[in-house]
């Protein structure tokens, strides 16, 4: 039993994410949901796909710094897309 727990811990399966990671997951997921909804209503596929990527990329990123780096970059891209659409 102890050996199995050590193997699972070595694989990272028993480590819980930090509170800052969970906060980023929720914030970027909510921004992604709003962007997806807005892109769908406006028939703008670029905004819609950025929203989808904001919702699901945290499942592929395991480090907090990478979560925030990619999330901020996607949010900047989303902002620029909204800005160019309004001009």
C-alpha beads as a LAMMPS data file, in Angstrom:
LAMMPS data file: protein, C-alpha beads

87 atoms
86 bonds

1 atom types
1 bond types

-500.0 500.0 xlo xhi
-500.0 500.0 ylo yhi
-500.0 500.0 zlo zhi

Masses

1 110.0

Atoms # bond

1 1 1 0.000 0.000 0.000
2 1 1 2.761 2.458 0.930
3 1 1 4.622 1.635 -2.270
4 1 1 1.546 2.397 -4.360
5 1 1 1.082 5.767 -2.634
6 1 1 4.724 6.655 -3.267
7 1 1 4.364 5.754 -6.943
8 1 1 1.223 7.872 -7.321
9 1 1 2.907 10.790 -5.567
10 1 1 5.926 10.464 -7.855
11 1 1 3.589 10.708 -10.854
12 1 1 1.983 13.832 -9.379
13 1 1 -1.445 12.268 -9.074
14 1 1 -1.904 12.979 -5.377
15 1 1 -0.708 16.599 -5.396
16 1 1 -3.471 19.163 -5.184
17 1 1 -3.169 22.391 -7.186
18 1 1 -2.399 25.609 -5.333
19 1 1 -5.147 28.116 -4.537
20 1 1 -3.649 30.594 -7.014
21 1 1 -3.842 27.960 -9.765
22 1 1 -7.491 27.229 -8.927
23 1 1 -8.276 30.961 -8.908
24 1 1 -6.681 31.392 -12.348
25 1 1 -8.556 28.344 -13.638
26 1 1 -11.892 29.821 -12.582
27 1 1 -11.150 33.382 -13.759
28 1 1 -9.873 32.387 -17.208
29 1 1 -12.686 29.858 -17.568
30 1 1 -15.315 32.517 -16.877
31 1 1 -13.666 34.974 -19.279
32 1 1 -13.598 32.203 -21.865
33 1 1 -17.290 31.440 -21.368
34 1 1 -18.208 35.095 -21.842
35 1 1 -16.002 35.378 -24.937
36 1 1 -17.441 32.214 -26.448
37 1 1 -20.984 33.420 -25.864
38 1 1 -20.222 36.828 -27.330
39 1 1 -18.413 35.360 -30.336
40 1 1 -21.306 33.038 -31.010
41 1 1 -23.857 35.855 -30.848
42 1 1 -21.769 38.081 -33.141
43 1 1 -20.862 35.195 -35.491
44 1 1 -17.186 35.980 -34.939
45 1 1 -15.269 32.710 -35.086
46 1 1 -11.971 34.251 -33.895
47 1 1 -13.493 35.432 -30.610
48 1 1 -15.409 32.186 -30.255
49 1 1 -12.262 30.049 -30.610
50 1 1 -10.296 32.276 -28.230
51 1 1 -13.078 31.738 -25.711
52 1 1 -12.898 27.987 -26.187
53 1 1 -9.133 28.030 -25.752
54 1 1 -9.438 30.134 -22.578
55 1 1 -11.881 27.613 -21.149
56 1 1 -9.871 24.482 -21.900
57 1 1 -6.146 25.301 -21.973
58 1 1 -5.760 25.060 -18.162
59 1 1 -6.283 21.309 -18.451
60 1 1 -3.085 21.079 -20.519
61 1 1 -0.972 23.375 -18.297
62 1 1 0.184 22.180 -14.903
63 1 1 2.288 25.088 -13.629
64 1 1 0.794 28.266 -12.215
65 1 1 3.202 30.626 -13.999
66 1 1 2.335 29.025 -17.348
67 1 1 -1.394 29.228 -16.577
68 1 1 -1.198 32.965 -15.976
69 1 1 1.208 33.630 -18.864
70 1 1 -0.937 31.896 -21.474
71 1 1 -4.139 33.281 -19.961
72 1 1 -2.924 36.870 -20.072
73 1 1 -1.728 36.445 -23.662
74 1 1 -5.084 35.019 -24.722
75 1 1 -6.922 37.832 -22.925
76 1 1 -4.764 40.439 -24.691
77 1 1 -5.541 38.763 -28.013
78 1 1 -9.214 38.747 -27.123
79 1 1 -9.104 42.445 -26.222
80 1 1 -7.395 43.289 -29.498
81 1 1 -9.980 41.264 -31.416
82 1 1 -12.840 43.135 -29.751
83 1 1 -11.081 46.432 -30.392
84 1 1 -10.480 45.747 -34.082
85 1 1 -14.075 44.586 -34.478
86 1 1 -15.467 47.856 -33.127
87 1 1 -13.398 49.983 -35.556

Bonds

1 1 1 2
2 1 2 3
3 1 3 4
4 1 4 5
5 1 5 6
6 1 6 7
7 1 7 8
8 1 8 9
9 1 9 10
10 1 10 11
11 1 11 12
12 1 12 13
13 1 13 14
14 1 14 15
15 1 15 16
16 1 16 17
17 1 17 18
18 1 18 19
19 1 19 20
20 1 20 21
21 1 21 22
22 1 22 23
23 1 23 24
24 1 24 25
25 1 25 26
26 1 26 27
27 1 27 28
28 1 28 29
29 1 29 30
30 1 30 31
31 1 31 32
32 1 32 33
33 1 33 34
34 1 34 35
35 1 35 36
36 1 36 37
37 1 37 38
38 1 38 39
39 1 39 40
40 1 40 41
41 1 41 42
42 1 42 43
43 1 43 44
44 1 44 45
45 1 45 46
46 1 46 47
47 1 47 48
48 1 48 49
49 1 49 50
50 1 50 51
51 1 51 52
52 1 52 53
53 1 53 54
54 1 54 55
55 1 55 56
56 1 56 57
57 1 57 58
58 1 58 59
59 1 59 60
60 1 60 61
61 1 61 62
62 1 62 63
63 1 63 64
64 1 64 65
65 1 65 66
66 1 66 67
67 1 67 68
68 1 68 69
69 1 69 70
70 1 70 71
71 1 71 72
72 1 72 73
73 1 73 74
74 1 74 75
75 1 75 76
76 1 76 77
77 1 77 78
78 1 78 79
79 1 79 80
80 1 80 81
81 1 81 82
82 1 82 83
83 1 83 84
84 1 84 85
85 1 85 86
86 1 86 87
